[in-house]
Amino acid sequence: MKDTHLPCFRIKPDFYDALAHHLAADFEFWASLVGADGLCRLQLVASPPENTSSGLPGIPFKKLLLPPAEPLWSWDGKTFQSPDPQPRRAVFGVALCDLQALWYLDQVFAEDPLYQERRQHLLIVGGPCQPADQCRCHPDESPLAGDLFQTHDHIWSLSNRGHAVLKELAKWLGATVDRPLPKPLQVPKPRADIREPLFRASTGSAIWQQSSQSCLACGVCSAVCPTCYCYDMIDHTDLDGKSTRQRVWDNCFFSTHAKVAGGHDFRPDRAARLRFRFEHKKFGFGPLRGRPSCVGCGRCLKACPVDIDLDQIAEQLNAGEA
């Protein structure tokens, strides 16, 4: 975890009420709650939760920054219209791995105006988490994004915006303390790493075909991943002539993902698609090549209906299994 010694303050018992009152006029409140069905979901709530330790929502808060179907513009036959303004949202209880994922997305979409608009309207408040069996996070591996990080008795400032919020609430803060951000409440299972030259040499390995045989190409791994961001452009034209362009989630396991004009498909089978996903989770993509995009949240492993495990594949490659 980078910059673990951030400005930290003790908080007074009524701090959370003061924080909610301070933000209520401008922000919607979002938090992860476990429903009656036992599933954890990020959802709109009436007030910030005082319980700062929450589970990971199945769909991460990237859905607030990159909606599954995002209007880019519409045309009514005479003029183009921009999307409606985005609400301001405060998201509470965000785990460290999702703060790392936010930093990654911030780099990818640094010049994307729609992402940046939503990002400016988002206040992120982190909180401690209890890792589940599938979690493989590395708290010290990647930088964090976000604004505040709270426990039941301390709060840290992670950004200038977070510092400004705490400045407004100074009367509900106690003394500053030299205290690092808390790490996960238990040490997760370490993630399996692999050297890139070894991965490059695995192009013809039978491991990819064997590992992909059970794959359903459902794409749930990418849907729940906090750093997967592939999208497609879809145009809709109504009978009255109105047209809308949307940016929608795409998925590297879909058969059309790598298909180009003329019908050529760069990854025509599931083995090639699995290897493509493995590569970009372990080694990053584009300008971020060399930095893994996997933050170890374990969502893909939990969601996969056939238990495909990228770490298990890495261990097989490291062991030289053909």
Rosetta silent file (secondary structure, phi, psi, omega in degrees, C-alpha in Angstrom):
SEQUENCE: MKDTHLPCFRIKPDFYDALAHHLAADFEFWASLVGADGLCRLQLVASPPENTSSGLPGIPFKKLLLPPAEPLWSWDGKTFQSPDPQPRRAVFGVALCDLQALWYLDQVFAEDPLYQERRQHLLIVGGPCQPADQCRCHPDESPLAGDLFQTHDHIWSLSNRGHAVLKELAKWLGATVDRPLPKPLQVPKPRADIREPLFRASTGSAIWQQSSQSCLACGVCSAVCPTCYCYDMIDHTDLDGKSTRQRVWDNCFFSTHAKVAGGHDFRPDRAARLRFRFEHKKFGFGPLRGRPSCVGCGRCLKACPVDIDLDQIAEQLNAGEA
SCORE:     score description
SCORE:     0.000 S_00000001
   1 L     0.000  125.459 -178.135    0.000    0.000    0.000 S_00000001
   2 L   -83.700  148.001  174.737    1.495    3.312   -1.050 S_00000001
   3 L    53.262   53.009 -176.864    1.513    6.372    1.219 S_00000001
   4 L   -71.657  -25.679  179.534    0.205    4.486    4.236 S_00000001
   5 L   -93.681   84.003 -179.939    1.022    7.344    6.613 S_00000001
   6 L  -104.661  162.624  178.571   -1.640    9.803    5.537 S_00000001
   7 L   -52.754  124.323 -175.820   -3.243   12.558    7.640 S_00000001
   8 E  -129.557  140.264 -178.212   -5.201   10.736   10.333 S_00000001
   9 E  -132.003  143.943  166.376   -7.569   12.084   12.974 S_00000001
  10 E   -72.776  148.429 -179.713   -9.386   10.657   15.937 S_00000001
  11 E  -118.231  147.760  178.862  -13.108   11.190   15.569 S_00000001
  12 L   -83.572  159.008 -173.444  -15.696   12.123   18.150 S_00000001
  13 L   -54.887  -31.903 -177.180  -18.787    9.929   18.723 S_00000001
  14 L   -96.142   17.571 -177.919  -21.137   12.198   16.751 S_00000001
  15 H   -61.769  -43.255 -174.509  -18.823   12.545   13.757 S_00000001
  16 H   -65.262  -37.185  175.367  -20.894   10.301   11.460 S_00000001
  17 H   -63.749  -40.655  179.590  -24.066   12.288   12.053 S_00000001
  18 H   -66.341  -39.803  178.871  -22.144   15.469   11.271 S_00000001
  19 H   -63.852  -45.111  179.678  -20.666   13.929    8.107 S_00000001
  20 H   -62.132  -43.338  179.866  -24.087   12.794    6.892 S_00000001
  21 H   -64.540  -38.268 -177.827  -25.601   16.211    7.568 S_00000001
  22 H   -67.005  -37.042 -174.798  -22.698   17.943    5.798 S_00000001
  23 H   -92.172  -18.958 -168.995  -23.010   15.807    2.644 S_00000001
  24 H   -60.356  -32.296 -176.691  -26.781   15.302    2.493 S_00000001
  25 L   -70.382  -24.001 -172.741  -27.559   18.511    0.606 S_00000001
  26 L  -117.347  -18.101 -169.747  -25.272   17.630   -2.314 S_00000001
  27 L  -125.048  144.215  159.004  -24.782   13.872   -2.426 S_00000001
  28 E   -76.597  153.089  176.999  -26.664   10.626   -2.778 S_00000001
  29 E  -108.526  131.152  178.000  -25.399    8.000   -0.334 S_00000001
  30 E  -127.123  143.345  178.028  -24.304    4.566   -1.560 S_00000001
  31 E  -156.014  163.020  178.201  -23.041    1.602    0.451 S_00000001
  32 E   -90.328  123.205 -179.841  -22.655   -2.169    0.225 S_00000001
  33 E  -128.785  144.866  177.119  -25.416   -4.057    2.024 S_00000001
  34 E   -90.468  124.474 -178.698  -26.136   -7.764    2.315 S_00000001
  35 L   -84.434  178.816 -179.697  -29.682   -8.595    1.255 S_00000001
  36 L   -62.153  -22.742  179.270  -32.061  -11.269    2.508 S_00000001
  37 L   -85.414    1.920  178.758  -30.676  -13.580   -0.194 S_00000001
  38 L    84.699    0.516 -179.551  -27.185  -13.313    1.297 S_00000001
  39 L   -93.790  141.585  179.625  -25.765  -11.340   -1.635 S_00000001
  40 E   -95.226  128.091 -177.713  -23.849   -8.118   -1.109 S_00000001
  41 E  -131.765  142.747  171.140  -24.863   -5.255   -3.389 S_00000001
  42 E   -81.670  122.374 -173.005  -23.765   -1.646   -3.774 S_00000001
  43 E  -148.853  164.005  177.364  -26.969    0.351   -3.469 S_00000001
  44 E   -68.721  133.512  179.807  -28.544    3.677   -2.658 S_00000001
  45 E  -129.137  162.538 -176.762  -29.024    4.161    1.106 S_00000001
  46 L   -76.399  -31.252 -177.388  -30.729    6.784    3.229 S_00000001
  47 L  -153.780  158.114  179.298  -27.675    7.632    5.342 S_00000001
  48 L   -62.067  136.446  179.292  -24.005    6.637    5.678 S_00000001
  49 L   -74.361  140.467  176.835  -23.601    3.384    7.615 S_00000001
  50 L   -79.801  -23.503  175.628  -21.780    3.586   10.924 S_00000001
  51 L   -77.089  104.925 -172.580  -20.514    0.036   10.475 S_00000001
  52 L   -83.230   -8.508  179.470  -17.408    0.781    8.428 S_00000001
  53 L  -101.132  114.176 -176.865  -16.513   -2.857    7.761 S_00000001
  54 L  -131.553  167.083  177.294  -18.548   -4.249    4.891 S_00000001
  55 L   -82.325  171.167  177.123  -18.355   -7.038    2.369 S_00000001
  56 L   -80.587  127.991  174.012  -17.400   -6.694   -1.266 S_00000001
  57 L   -68.327  146.054 -178.973  -20.389   -6.034   -3.522 S_00000001
  58 L   -58.513  -45.954  173.838  -20.697   -8.558   -6.341 S_00000001
  59 L   -99.597  118.411 -175.802  -20.674   -5.772   -8.941 S_00000001
  60 L   -69.314  171.308 -174.311  -18.017   -3.196   -7.965 S_00000001
  61 L   -75.064    8.350  169.740  -18.627    0.539   -7.929 S_00000001
  62 H   -60.089  -21.295 -179.715  -17.173    0.843  -11.439 S_00000001
  63 H   -65.687  -20.371  176.527  -20.859    0.668  -12.405 S_00000001
  64 H   -84.161  -22.616  179.783  -21.190    4.246  -11.128 S_00000001
  65 H   -97.657  -34.199 -179.815  -18.248    5.436  -13.240 S_00000001
  66 L  -130.479   80.038 -177.425  -18.773    3.206  -16.282 S_00000001
  67 L   -57.847  148.786  179.635  -22.475    2.307  -16.405 S_00000001
  68 L   -54.676  -33.488  175.068  -23.318   -0.930  -18.242 S_00000001
  69 E  -137.467  107.229 -171.460  -25.177    1.150  -20.854 S_00000001
  70 E  -114.968  115.897  177.236  -24.094    4.796  -20.979 S_00000001
  71 E   -64.839  134.160  176.385  -25.713    7.313  -23.359 S_00000001
  72 E  -100.762  -40.482  175.221  -23.134    9.389  -25.237 S_00000001
  73 E  -166.260  164.309  173.433  -25.498   11.550  -27.272 S_00000001
  74 E  -135.488  157.234 -177.983  -28.905   11.568  -28.892 S_00000001
  75 E  -131.678  121.858 -176.810  -30.234   13.129  -32.100 S_00000001
  76 L   -97.009   10.376 -178.339  -33.863   14.205  -32.399 S_00000001
  77 L   102.670  -15.201 -179.483  -33.706   14.952  -36.124 S_00000001
  78 L  -129.292  -41.640 -175.931  -32.626   18.559  -35.636 S_00000001
  79 L  -137.482  154.165  171.238  -30.087   18.822  -32.847 S_00000001
  80 E   -85.558  143.610  177.957  -27.672   16.683  -30.881 S_00000001
  81 E  -123.254  136.909  178.968  -28.328   16.398  -27.167 S_00000001
  82 L   -82.717  161.892  177.533  -25.782   15.596  -24.470 S_00000001
  83 L   -61.660  157.399  176.815  -26.461   13.112  -21.653 S_00000001
  84 L   -63.157  150.259  177.001  -28.256   14.351  -18.545 S_00000001
  85 L   -59.006  146.423 -177.418  -26.006   15.702  -15.770 S_00000001
  86 L   -88.227  142.294  177.267  -24.792   13.066  -13.365 S_00000001
  87 L   -69.999  157.305  174.015  -25.780   13.103   -9.670 S_00000001
  88 L   -88.347  132.510 -174.453  -23.167   13.568   -6.993 S_00000001
  89 E  -129.893  139.987  172.321  -22.657   10.392   -5.014 S_00000001
  90 E  -112.523  121.935 -176.801  -20.809    9.485   -1.835 S_00000001
  91 E  -108.800  125.835 -173.903  -19.839    5.812   -1.640 S_00000001
  92 E  -110.987  150.325  174.894  -19.039    4.379    1.802 S_00000001
  93 E    75.376   28.922 -177.850  -17.142    1.317    2.992 S_00000001
  94 E   -76.857  127.487 -177.237  -15.002    0.804   -0.122 S_00000001
  95 L   -72.190  160.383 -178.172  -12.354   -1.880    0.436 S_00000001
  96 H   -57.805  -39.867 -178.443   -8.647   -1.304   -0.183 S_00000001
  97 H   -63.714  -34.998  178.545   -8.619   -3.527   -3.274 S_00000001
  98 H   -75.615  -27.189  172.689  -11.386   -1.419   -4.828 S_00000001
  99 H   -68.204  -35.754  174.336   -9.464    1.770   -3.981 S_00000001
 100 H   -66.492  -41.202  178.322   -6.537    0.264   -5.896 S_00000001
 101 H   -63.184  -37.847  177.968   -8.877   -0.577   -8.776 S_00000001
 102 H   -62.301  -42.630  177.203  -10.136    3.017   -8.773 S_00000001
 103 H   -58.601  -42.081 -178.992   -6.564    4.272   -9.135 S_00000001
 104 H   -63.427  -47.113  179.580   -6.123    1.939  -12.124 S_00000001
 105 H   -63.627  -35.110  178.144   -9.307    3.130  -13.838 S_00000001
 106 H   -60.169  -34.407  178.744   -8.314    6.737  -13.192 S_00000001
 107 H   -73.276  -42.718 -177.248   -5.169    6.166  -15.271 S_00000001
 108 H   -63.216  -41.836 -173.791   -7.022    4.393  -18.078 S_00000001
 109 L  -106.825   29.738 -177.462   -9.726    7.060  -18.381 S_00000001
 110 L   -59.839  -26.792 -177.597   -7.577   10.086  -17.558 S_00000001
 111 L  -115.714   17.227  179.588   -8.646   11.809  -20.801 S_00000001
 112 L   -95.543  113.216 -172.778  -12.218   10.492  -21.041 S_00000001
 113 H   -65.006  -36.208 -179.888  -14.616   13.416  -20.380 S_00000001
 114 H   -69.016  -42.121  175.467  -17.633   11.302  -19.378 S_00000001
 115 H   -61.500  -46.038 -176.997  -15.605    9.263  -16.919 S_00000001
 116 H   -64.045  -34.414  176.945  -13.992   12.392  -15.530 S_00000001
 117 H   -63.664  -46.994  178.474  -17.376   14.058  -15.025 S_00000001
 118 H   -64.504  -38.540 -179.193  -18.630   11.110  -12.998 S_00000001
 119 H   -63.088  -39.682  179.261  -15.323   10.888  -11.150 S_00000001
 120 H   -68.273  -23.752 -179.509  -15.559   14.539  -10.091 S_00000001
 121 L   -93.410    7.272 -175.655  -19.084   13.877   -8.798 S_00000001
 122 E  -114.114  125.781  173.141  -17.992   10.877   -6.722 S_00000001
 123 E  -107.330  120.709 -173.725  -16.790   11.040   -3.112 S_00000001
 124 E  -108.357  123.078  178.957  -15.163    7.750   -2.101 S_00000001
 125 E  -116.722  111.187  179.959  -14.927    6.742    1.560 S_00000001
 126 E   -79.815  165.649  177.900  -12.931    3.580    2.192 S_00000001
 127 L  -156.598  160.722 -179.508  -13.306    1.205    5.091 S_00000001
 128 L   -67.191  155.943  179.950  -11.707   -1.957    6.508 S_00000001
 129 L  -134.398  162.712  174.760  -12.765   -5.327    5.174 S_00000001
 130 L  -109.120  105.434 -176.622  -12.693   -8.959    6.212 S_00000001
 131 L   -58.485  139.256  174.842  -11.112  -10.950    3.357 S_00000001
 132 L   -87.646  176.868 -175.429  -13.081  -13.959    2.152 S_00000001
 133 L   -60.359  -32.149 -176.085  -11.519  -17.292    1.217 S_00000001
 134 L   -86.938   -4.554 -177.031  -11.101  -16.259   -2.432 S_00000001
 135 L   -71.332  137.577  178.921   -9.435  -12.891   -1.666 S_00000001
 136 L  -140.300   45.732 -175.790   -5.822  -12.502   -2.826 S_00000001
 137 L   -77.320  156.425  174.999   -5.206   -8.803   -2.439 S_00000001
 138 L  -120.681   91.481 -174.842   -1.785   -7.180   -2.047 S_00000001
 139 L   -58.521  -24.319 -176.053   -2.364   -4.071    0.124 S_00000001
 140 L   -97.679    3.666 -169.072    1.190   -2.831   -0.481 S_00000001
 141 L   -85.900  -39.596 -170.299    1.319   -3.391   -4.240 S_00000001
 142 L  -127.090  155.461  174.487   -0.593   -0.518   -5.868 S_00000001
 143 L   -64.930  160.380  178.524   -1.431    3.129   -5.188 S_00000001
 144 L  -109.493  147.283  166.419   -4.823    4.016   -3.771 S_00000001
 145 L  -112.308 -179.054 -177.449   -7.414    6.470   -5.018 S_00000001
 146 L   117.089 -178.411 -173.531  -10.363    7.802   -3.041 S_00000001
 147 L  -122.017  -42.960 -179.451  -10.998   10.657   -0.629 S_00000001
 148 E  -137.934  159.786  173.082  -11.414    9.378    2.934 S_00000001
 149 E  -140.065  125.224 -172.633  -10.874    6.154    4.855 S_00000001
 150 E  -125.665  144.559  166.144  -12.747    5.561    8.083 S_00000001
 151 L  -118.864 -171.569 -176.731  -12.809    3.110   10.952 S_00000001
 152 L   -71.281  -17.131 -177.428  -15.017    3.324   14.024 S_00000001
 153 L  -134.423   -0.178  178.903  -12.631    5.705   15.779 S_00000001
 154 E  -139.173  157.229  174.435  -10.271    7.197   13.140 S_00000001
 155 E  -142.213  139.090 -178.886  -10.481    8.829    9.743 S_00000001
 156 E  -112.822  147.336  173.259   -7.770    9.400    7.122 S_00000001
 157 E   -97.491  124.838 -179.027   -7.609   11.966    4.353 S_00000001
 158 L  -105.559  -10.897 -174.830   -6.664   10.429    0.980 S_00000001
 159 L  -153.883  170.762  175.946   -7.104   13.448   -1.285 S_00000001
 160 H   -62.445  -36.765  178.642   -7.476   17.212   -1.372 S_00000001
 161 H   -65.637  -42.455  177.269  -11.242   16.763   -1.565 S_00000001
 162 H   -62.737  -39.805  178.829  -11.179   14.536    1.497 S_00000001
 163 H   -63.733  -38.091  179.783   -9.046   17.058    3.339 S_00000001
 164 H   -65.531  -38.384  177.511  -11.542   19.810    2.472 S_00000001
 165 H   -63.158  -45.492 -179.196  -14.420   17.743    3.897 S_00000001
 166 H   -66.286  -33.091  177.742  -12.521   17.152    7.144 S_00000001
 167 H   -62.215  -37.844  178.215  -11.654   20.835    7.367 S_00000001
 168 H   -70.083  -22.415 -177.207  -15.380   21.637    7.327 S_00000001
 169 L  -109.837   25.721 -172.952  -15.929   19.107   10.113 S_00000001
 170 H   -56.816  -33.694 -176.797  -12.953   20.097   12.250 S_00000001
 171 H   -68.945  -16.124  178.004  -15.036   20.557   15.423 S_00000001
 172 H  -100.792    8.058  178.523  -15.959   16.843   15.341 S_00000001
 173 E  -105.548  147.064  173.677  -12.345   15.715   14.997 S_00000001
 174 E   -93.888 -151.872 -176.543   -9.904   14.962   17.742 S_00000001
 175 E   -71.693  153.502  171.804   -6.136   15.130   17.647 S_00000001
 176 E   -74.456  147.222 -179.577   -4.084   14.088   14.650 S_00000001
 177 E  -134.449  151.672  176.018   -2.232   10.813   15.103 S_00000001
 178 L   -90.482   93.353 -172.023    0.617    9.086   13.290 S_00000001
 179 L  -141.020  124.181  179.749   -1.254    5.958   12.301 S_00000001
 180 L   -73.445  159.972  173.921   -1.005    3.954    9.043 S_00000001
 181 L   -59.037  138.700  178.981   -4.049    2.828    7.133 S_00000001
 182 L   -69.342  138.176  174.939   -5.296   -0.496    8.520 S_00000001
 183 L   -84.033  171.861  178.220   -4.552   -3.526    6.411 S_00000001
 184 L   -51.210  150.500 -173.543   -7.101   -6.315    5.898 S_00000001
 185 L   -67.868  -14.401  170.750   -8.249   -7.933    9.123 S_00000001
 186 L  -147.860  155.975 -176.233   -6.526  -11.154    8.109 S_00000001
 187 L   -78.092  120.557  179.144   -3.754  -11.925    5.648 S_00000001
 188 L   -71.922  166.783  174.305   -5.226  -13.181    2.359 S_00000001
 189 L   -62.904  133.099  179.764   -3.790  -16.038    0.340 S_00000001
 190 L   -64.025  148.512  179.624   -0.885  -14.698   -1.764 S_00000001
 191 L   -82.796  143.610  179.482   -1.500  -14.256   -5.463 S_00000001
 192 L   -81.369  124.013  178.705    0.441  -16.451   -7.903 S_00000001
 193 L  -103.361  162.590  178.743    2.786  -14.415  -10.093 S_00000001
 194 L  -147.850  141.578  178.564    4.452  -15.387  -13.346 S_00000001
 195 L   -74.889  142.528 -176.205    7.294  -13.853  -15.333 S_00000001
 196 H   -62.986  -40.127  177.563    6.256  -12.400  -18.669 S_00000001
 197 H   -57.864  -37.183  178.308    8.887  -14.297  -20.739 S_00000001
 198 H   -66.539  -39.877  176.880    7.492  -17.561  -19.375 S_00000001
 199 H   -63.043  -44.113  179.919    3.991  -16.465  -20.285 S_00000001
 200 H   -58.256  -37.586 -177.463    5.140  -15.514  -23.802 S_00000001
 201 L   -75.272   -7.104 -174.937    6.657  -18.966  -24.241 S_00000001
 202 L   -90.541    8.508 -173.346    3.339  -20.607  -23.284 S_00000001
 203 L   -50.618  -44.965 -177.018    1.576  -19.742  -26.565 S_00000001
 204 L   -95.637   10.509 -176.728    1.325  -23.349  -27.673 S_00000001
 205 L   -67.081  141.602  178.129    0.888  -24.861  -24.213 S_00000001
 206 H   -70.301  -12.910 -178.953   -1.920  -27.387  -23.771 S_00000001
 207 H   -57.783  -39.669 -176.684   -2.752  -25.679  -20.455 S_00000001
 208 H   -66.219  -42.796  178.991   -4.854  -23.062  -22.239 S_00000001
 209 H   -66.927  -41.862 -179.505   -6.942  -25.618  -24.088 S_00000001
 210 H   -65.281  -43.707 -176.749   -7.349  -27.762  -20.985 S_00000001
 211 H   -69.553  -27.873 -176.175   -8.285  -24.825  -18.751 S_00000001
 212 H   -89.692   -7.593 -175.772  -10.782  -23.454  -21.246 S_00000001
 213 L   -59.939  -35.459 -178.520  -12.644  -26.712  -21.902 S_00000001
 214 L   -89.937   -7.926 -177.114  -15.091  -26.058  -19.067 S_00000001
 215 L   -63.406  133.667  179.678  -15.401  -22.318  -19.790 S_00000001
 216 L   -93.508   -1.750 -176.934  -18.959  -21.280  -20.658 S_00000001
 217 L    54.507   32.603 -178.840  -17.849  -17.961  -22.225 S_00000001
 218 L   -76.829  -24.999  177.792  -20.476  -16.297  -20.025 S_00000001
 219 L    80.357    8.753 -177.134  -18.195  -13.333  -19.285 S_00000001
 220 H   -64.356  -29.368 -179.475  -19.178  -13.040  -15.629 S_00000001
 221 H   -61.008  -41.210  179.151  -15.494  -12.777  -14.644 S_00000001
 222 H   -74.768  -34.450 -179.759  -15.124   -9.530  -16.577 S_00000001
 223 H   -63.008  -37.663 -177.480  -18.490   -8.176  -15.438 S_00000001
 224 H   -90.800   -9.380 -177.599  -17.532   -8.447  -11.758 S_00000001
 225 L   -72.178  129.929 -177.858  -13.896   -7.386  -12.213 S_00000001
 226 L   -74.771   -9.790  179.186  -13.264   -3.868  -10.843 S_00000001
 227 L  -117.689    4.206  173.816  -10.610   -3.119  -13.492 S_00000001
 228 L   -79.581  131.082 -172.245  -12.219   -4.609  -16.627 S_00000001
 229 L  -139.670   13.897  179.674  -13.326   -1.742  -18.825 S_00000001
 230 L   -61.256  140.624  178.815  -13.835   -3.030  -22.392 S_00000001
 231 E  -143.180  163.518  176.546  -16.784   -1.417  -24.116 S_00000001
 232 E  -125.381  161.604  176.515  -18.580   -1.328  -27.449 S_00000001
 233 E  -106.707  126.219 -178.725  -20.502    1.458  -29.227 S_00000001
 234 E  -123.642  127.355  176.294  -24.132    0.730  -30.046 S_00000001
 235 E  -103.687  134.306  176.213  -26.392    2.989  -32.128 S_00000001
 236 E  -118.895  132.311  176.312  -30.181    2.825  -31.795 S_00000001
 237 E  -124.470  122.165  179.688  -32.527    4.449  -34.300 S_00000001
 238 L   -84.557  166.782  179.899  -36.255    4.671  -33.572 S_00000001
 239 L   -64.931  -24.833  179.583  -39.012    4.709  -36.182 S_00000001
 240 L   -83.526    2.142  177.274  -39.562    8.409  -35.521 S_00000001
 241 L    96.376   -8.177  178.959  -35.966    9.136  -36.567 S_00000001
 242 L   -72.895  134.580 -178.655  -34.500    9.723  -33.117 S_00000001
 243 E  -121.350  146.694  178.243  -31.048    8.191  -32.731 S_00000001
 244 E  -137.303  136.323  172.424  -29.018    7.388  -29.625 S_00000001
 245 E  -109.689  132.192  179.544  -25.446    6.229  -29.246 S_00000001
 246 E  -123.502  147.273  168.644  -24.513    4.242  -26.158 S_00000001
 247 E   -99.930  119.869 -174.745  -21.281    2.963  -24.719 S_00000001
 248 E  -122.534  150.760  178.120  -22.009   -0.527  -23.365 S_00000001
 249 E   -58.123  133.938  171.974  -19.934   -3.068  -21.490 S_00000001
 250 L  -115.975  178.336 -170.799  -18.166   -5.546  -23.759 S_00000001
 251 L  -153.225  130.974 -175.748  -16.351   -8.687  -22.744 S_00000001
 252 L   -69.748   -9.185  175.299  -13.230  -10.456  -23.978 S_00000001
 253 L   -91.942   -7.439  178.317  -14.979  -13.837  -23.683 S_00000001
 254 L   -75.973  144.640 -174.497  -17.734  -12.843  -26.132 S_00000001
 255 L   -65.502  -23.131 -178.251  -17.325  -14.294  -29.613 S_00000001
 256 L   -91.602   -3.791 -171.064  -17.633  -10.862  -31.256 S_00000001
 257 L   -61.754  -42.484 -175.937  -15.037   -9.101  -29.075 S_00000001
 258 L  -106.060   15.258 -179.655  -12.030   -9.642  -31.343 S_00000001
 259 E   -87.591  134.230 -175.988  -13.908   -9.835  -34.651 S_00000001
 260 L  -119.842  175.360  179.003  -13.024   -7.107  -37.148 S_00000001
 261 L   -54.946  137.224 -176.687  -14.277   -5.909  -40.535 S_00000001
 262 L    96.397  -10.077  175.132  -14.124   -8.672  -43.071 S_00000001
 263 L    92.688   -1.525  179.763  -15.031  -11.290  -40.494 S_00000001
 264 L   -71.503  140.004  178.657  -11.538  -12.102  -39.186 S_00000001
 265 E  -119.911  118.665 -178.145  -11.419  -13.031  -35.496 S_00000001
 266 L   -71.659  -23.158  178.949   -8.104  -12.588  -33.693 S_00000001
 267 L  -134.272   79.434 -170.801   -9.249  -14.877  -30.856 S_00000001
 268 L   -77.434  -12.883 -177.371  -11.669  -17.380  -32.405 S_00000001
 269 L  -129.031  168.220 -175.933  -11.751  -19.905  -29.557 S_00000001
 270 H   -66.712  -31.838  178.860  -12.142  -19.908  -25.792 S_00000001
 271 H   -62.072  -43.984  179.009   -8.517  -20.920  -25.187 S_00000001
 272 H   -66.299  -36.671 -179.810   -7.282  -17.773  -26.957 S_00000001
 273 H   -70.730  -37.850  176.913   -9.773  -15.619  -25.058 S_00000001
 274 H   -64.210  -42.750  179.259   -8.743  -17.115  -21.717 S_00000001
 275 H   -64.493  -37.990  178.115   -5.083  -16.467  -22.496 S_00000001
 276 H   -62.482  -46.418  179.039   -5.934  -12.871  -23.483 S_00000001
 277 H   -63.516  -44.563  179.066   -7.726  -12.240  -20.181 S_00000001
 278 H   -56.342  -45.855 -177.833   -4.908  -13.890  -18.211 S_00000001
 279 H   -58.120  -45.556 -172.919   -2.341  -11.692  -19.943 S_00000001
 280 H   -84.586  -16.344  170.467   -4.052   -8.413  -19.125 S_00000001
 281 H   -79.279  -35.248 -176.147   -4.902   -9.302  -15.540 S_00000001
 282 H   -88.254  -29.728 -172.306   -1.307  -10.362  -14.840 S_00000001
 283 H  -124.667    2.460  178.705    0.645   -7.873  -16.971 S_00000001
 284 L    78.098 -170.650 -171.121   -1.648   -4.906  -17.586 S_00000001
 285 L  -150.944  141.795  174.120   -2.540   -3.277  -20.851 S_00000001
 286 H    58.946 -134.219 -178.907   -1.358   -0.401  -23.051 S_00000001
 287 H   -61.571  -20.157  179.772    0.487    2.405  -21.201 S_00000001
 288 H   -94.917   14.904  178.047    0.031    0.471  -17.935 S_00000001
 289 L   -57.107  134.761 -177.901    1.843   -2.587  -19.297 S_00000001
 290 L   102.167  -13.883  176.197    3.983   -4.089  -16.553 S_00000001
 291 L  -113.950  117.696 -179.073    1.510   -3.289  -13.780 S_00000001
 292 L   -57.309  141.634  175.171   -1.002   -6.064  -13.068 S_00000001
 293 L   -93.004   -5.770  174.813   -4.609   -4.993  -13.397 S_00000001
 294 L   -80.199  127.365  178.072   -5.709   -7.701  -10.969 S_00000001
 295 L  -103.571    6.457  174.235   -6.174   -6.287   -7.453 S_00000001
 296 L    74.750   23.044 -177.102   -6.846   -9.697   -5.899 S_00000001
 297 L   -70.861  -22.318  176.748  -10.463   -9.048   -4.906 S_00000001
 298 L    81.191    4.868 -177.817  -11.417  -12.639   -5.791 S_00000001
 299 H   -61.997  -40.521 -176.977  -14.727  -11.720   -7.421 S_00000001
 300 H   -63.706  -40.596 -179.582  -13.969  -13.638  -10.630 S_00000001
 301 H   -67.028  -39.024  179.837  -13.168  -16.807   -8.730 S_00000001
 302 H   -69.810  -36.162 -174.376  -16.314  -16.512   -6.636 S_00000001
 303 H   -85.155  -25.365 -174.502  -18.559  -15.756   -9.616 S_00000001
 304 L   -62.612  122.910 -178.138  -17.193  -18.277  -12.122 S_00000001
 305 L   -71.563  -13.232 -179.011  -19.718  -21.125  -12.446 S_00000001
 306 L  -120.778   13.692  171.118  -16.971  -23.613  -13.387 S_00000001
 307 L    62.131   38.206  173.473  -14.258  -22.432  -10.939 S_00000001
 308 L   -72.709  129.888 -172.928  -11.633  -21.262  -13.430 S_00000001
 309 L  -124.913  113.166 -179.295   -8.758  -19.836  -11.389 S_00000001
 310 H   -64.220  -32.416  177.885   -6.116  -17.642  -13.052 S_00000001
 311 H   -66.990  -37.886  177.520   -3.729  -18.231  -10.150 S_00000001
 312 H   -63.753  -39.059  176.840   -4.011  -21.979  -10.614 S_00000001
 313 H   -64.228  -42.566  178.134   -3.150  -21.528  -14.288 S_00000001
 314 H   -60.521  -40.967  179.182   -0.137  -19.397  -13.310 S_00000001
 315 H   -65.146  -37.634  177.358    1.049  -22.115  -10.934 S_00000001
 316 H   -65.134  -42.834  178.810    0.745  -24.714  -13.711 S_00000001
 317 H   -64.784  -41.471  179.241    2.744  -22.550  -16.101 S_00000001
 318 H   -63.771  -32.256 -179.654    5.390  -21.919  -13.451 S_00000001
 319 L   -80.696   -6.537  178.077    5.630  -25.668  -12.848 S_00000001
 320 L    76.918   23.600  178.799    6.206  -26.249  -16.573 S_00000001
 321 L   -73.015  132.325 -177.822    3.149  -28.427  -17.064 S_00000001
 322 L   -85.715    0.000    0.000    2.473  -28.933  -20.759 S_00000001
